[in-house]
Structure formats: C-alpha cells, structure tokens
Amino acid sequence: MNSLAQWGPIISAGATLFVGFMVALIAYRQWRVAHEKLIVDLFDKRFAVYNDAREAVRGFWLVQGDELEKRIHHNEQITKLHEVGRRARFLFGREVAEKIKVARDALIDATSFEYSLTPHDELSADERKRRSLAVANAHKIAAKFPEELASAVEKYMQITRAL
C-alpha cells in the first residue's frame, strides 16, 4: 500500500503533463487550421479581384445599342475597374494596382477619343489622326491586359505561399 501512495504524485504529474501536451497539440492544430483558412480566404478575395478586373475590361467591349447606351455601359465598366483597382491595392502589390490603373486609363482614353471622332466634329486631319492613334493604342493596352494581369497576380495566387 505504501508503494501505491508513492506513485500517486508521479501518476498525477504524468497525467498533468499528458493533458498539457494534448492541449498544446490541439491549440497548434487550431492555429494551423486558422492560418490555412486565412490563406484560402485571401486567395478567394484576390481571385475575385482578378476576375472582376478581367470582366470589367472584357465587358467594356461587349456592348450594343445606341451611342447613349454605349456611353453609359462604358462609364459603368470604367467605374467597376476603378473600384477593382482600389481593392487590388490592398490585396496585391503596387504592381497589380498600377496595371489595373493603366488599363482603366486606356479605357478612358478609348472612350473619350472615340466619342470625339464622330463625323459631325470639326477636326483637322492631324487631330483626327492623333485621336485615332490614341484609340488604337488604348485598344492595344486593353487587349494585352488579361495576359499582363495574369502574369502580375501569379505570384500572389500561390495557395501554398506563406503570408
């Protein structure tokens, strides 16, 4: 009986250590799950910004109707791209936000110069040519945008990347 009384504190200390170890293990696993969830949530937010930016540029060119409807649609798409750029600034680096800004500015140029090329305007041949070149340049920038955006966001979209 005397030897059993001696083992009581040792068994109690061992059980306490075991429970403490298990609590630490559970806490570590909870931290890992929370960390992985954070990475997945960040990926989802970044992917949404990426898709929204691509859709805003793509949607800019997909409009039919009269000139007023086109202008309204173009302004809506430019506004969407502006909002996406604001979100991208905090989810990506400066490089991605700058690419979105360049695309937005190109769409603004395309819109403003394209509307100024209507036949009823009294423009000199040189001015008409300058504006036509600006519209063509804006189209080139917008056409390259999806690929350039994909390259810029790629390093941020690695799901295994540590924060």
N, C-alpha and C positions, 0 to 999 in steps of 0.2 A: 504494500500500500504506500509505503514511504517513497518508493521509486516513481510511482504514478504521480504523486504530488510534485515531484521534481520536474517531471516532463510537462506539466500544465503550463507554466510560463513560456516554455520553449515552443510548445504547440500553439499557444496564443500568439506569440511573436511571429511565428511562421505563417499562421493564418492571416495576421495583420499585413505582413509583407506581401503575401499572395493577393489579398484583396487590393492592396495599394498598387501592385503591379498591374492587376486587371483593370483597375480604374484608369491608370496611366495609359494602358494599351487602348482602352475604349476612347479616351479623350484624344489620343493621337489619331485613331481611325476617324473619329468625328471631324477633326481638323482637316484630315486628308480629303474626306468626302466634301466638306465645305469648300476647300480650296479647288477641288476639281469642278464643283458646281459653279464656282466663280469663273473659272476658265471657260466653261461651256456657255455660261450666260454672256460673258464678254464676247465670245465667238459669235453668238446669236445676234448680239447688238451690232457688231462690226459687219456681219454678213447682211443684216438688214440695211445698213447704210450703203454698203457696196451695191446691193440690188436696187435700192431706191435711186442711187446716182445713175446707174446704168439705165434704169427705166425712164428717168426724167429726160436724159439725152435722147434715148431711143424714141420716147413718146413725143418729143419735140417735132420730129419729122413726120409723125403719123397723124396728120390732121387733114380733114377735108371740110369743105364748106366755103362760105363766102369769106371775104377778107376780114370782116369783123370777128367772125368765129375763129379764124386762124390767129388773129392778134390776141384774142382772149386766151386761147389754148396756149400759145407761145408764152404769154406772160405767166400763166399758171405753171408751166413746166420750168420756167426760169426761177420762179418763186420756190418751187419744190427743190430745185437744185441748190438754191441759196440755203434753204433750211437743212438740206442734207450736208452741205459744206459746214454749217455751224455745228452739227452733230459730229461730223468726222473730225473736227478739230480736237475734240476731247477723247475720241476713241482711237485715233490713229496719230501718227506724227504729222509734223508740219507739211511734209512732202505730199501726203494724200490730200490734205485740205487745199493745198496750192494747186494740185491737178484739177480738183473739182472747181476751184475758182477760175482757172484758165478756161475750162470748158464752159462754165457759166458766162464768162465774159465773151467767149466766142459766139455763144448763142445770142447774147445781147447784140453783138455786132451784126450777126447774120440777120436778126430781126430788124434792127434799126436801118441798116443799109439796104436790105432787101425791100423794105417798105418805101424807102426813099428813091427807089429805081422805077417807080411807076411811070407810065408814059406821059402822064399829064404834068410832070415836073419839068421845069426849065433848067436842065443841067447841061453843062458843057460836055463835050465828048471826053475830055480828060477827067472831069469829075465823075462822069458815069463809069469810065473805065476803072478809076481808083476805087469807087464803091463796089463795082463788080468783082474786082480782085479781093477786096476785103471780105465780101460774101463768100467767095471761093475759098479763101484762107480759113474762114470760120467753119466752113463745111469740112475742110481737111482736118482741122483740130478736133471737131466733133466726131469725125469718122475714126480717128485714131484713139479717141478717148477710152472706149471699152478695154482695149488691149493695154494701154498705158495705166489705166486704173487697176486692172488685174495685176500687173507687174508691181505696182506701188503697194497694194494691200497684201500681197502674197506673204511677206514676212510677218505680218500681223495675224494672219489667219492660220498659223500653225497651232493646232489644238494642243500639242504637247509642249508648246513653248511656255517657259516659266514666266510669271509676271514680274 
